[in-house]
Amino acid sequence: AGPEVACETAVLMEAGNGNILYSKGGNELRYPASITKIMTALLAIENLQLDTQVTFSENSVASEQVAGSSTLHMQVGEVITVEDCLYGLIIQSANEIAIQLAEQVSGTEAAFAELMNQRALEIGCKNTHFVNASGLPDENHYTTAYDMALICREALKNQTFRTVIQTENYVIPPTNITAGARELHTHHPLLASESAEHYEGCLGGKSGSTEAAGKTLVTAAERNGVTLIAVVMKGADMGPNCQDTTNLLNYGFDKFKKTDLNQGFVYIPSNVKLEQLQYEESVQQDGSILQKYSYSGQPVGSAVKQEEIPQEESKKKTSEEKEAAGTKNADTQQQEKSKGDQSYSFMDALLILLAVLIAVLVILIILLVKKDRRKNKKRKKKR
């Protein structure tokens, strides 16, 4: 049985392969609210340099006047870097920053929205349409829990994005207009270390809230080399959304297991064995064969098929290996014999030399003895 989820729609995705572990109305249209800013951040990172100076326009700052709008109270003509903008966008969810980044990338927010839709199609989203960079209410601005998981998965491939969403606290320094620093603290309850909803291994994400969208929440978490993405939409309140997300993540980490295969892996229910999986094969451009695995009709992973060595070739290889081993042994024995012969020759030479020295020594002793006797005889004659 799947986890208990109270929100209207939800998806749990394994980020590595992009496979769905749980879905509740995952392809039903819903308003995203500020989780839209995941796509805004991704496009800003992909199209701008972090140290680029951004000057705020009248158009972007006007969004502060929208009732209930999240804002950092940026002023017309105020300048901060793209990097500062990204933290203000994700941590503070500032709408004027979303609009200003859109203008920085595409000239106008409308042009940026077209870029958002184009990128969404590239990622694989089929039920998403954006009309603004912030997620402010519009009946033509919609997506699905599944599409938002796809967008988050794509964004997680970018290290800058990962760094930004994992940051709990950030300070935007004083600017050309504002004398004081702007201190930011995450709005994501599962990321905030002091929060009762804090989730171990949380990588961050984005929350959203409008009357039409209800409460929305995208969360990524990592454990034992596995990254999961949980998306919950149209929740009644952020508390239940956090509980739904925790239930989804616990389900994904506790009820499934990762099995590494050749250049790939599968993420399957803990009680399922590899032998129970079905797979389809397809030839890749490099000639390798990709095996796509599924269980009960659901994709669970993929791997590259290992080449099998034909039996005759295997026997031939074994024979060649044995022959090579035999040749090696023979060479080794010959080398050892040669070393032994050299060792014996050296010993023989030493023995001969020693024998010669002994012989010389004996001759010397004999000569000395004879000489000594002659001296003794001469002494006796003199007496």
Secondary structure, DSSP 8 states (H G I E B T S, - for coil): ------SSEEEEEETTTTEEEEEESTTS-B--GGGGHHHHHHHHHHHS-TT-EEE--HHHHGGGGSTT-------TT-EEEHHHHHHHHHTS--HHHHHHHHHHHHSSHHHHHHHHHHHHHHHT-SS-B-S-SS----TT-BB-HHHHHHHHHHHHTSHHHHHHHT-SEEEE---SS--S-EEEE---TTT-TTSTT--TTEEEEEEEEETTTEEEEEEEEEETTEEEEEEEEEES-HHHHHHHHHHHHHHHHHSEEEEEETTEEEEEETT--GGG-EEEEEE-TTS-EEEEEEETTEEEEEEE------HHHHHHHHHHHHHHHHHHHHHHHHHHHHHHHHHHHHHHHHHHHHHHHHHHHHHHHHHHHHHHHHHHHHHHHH-
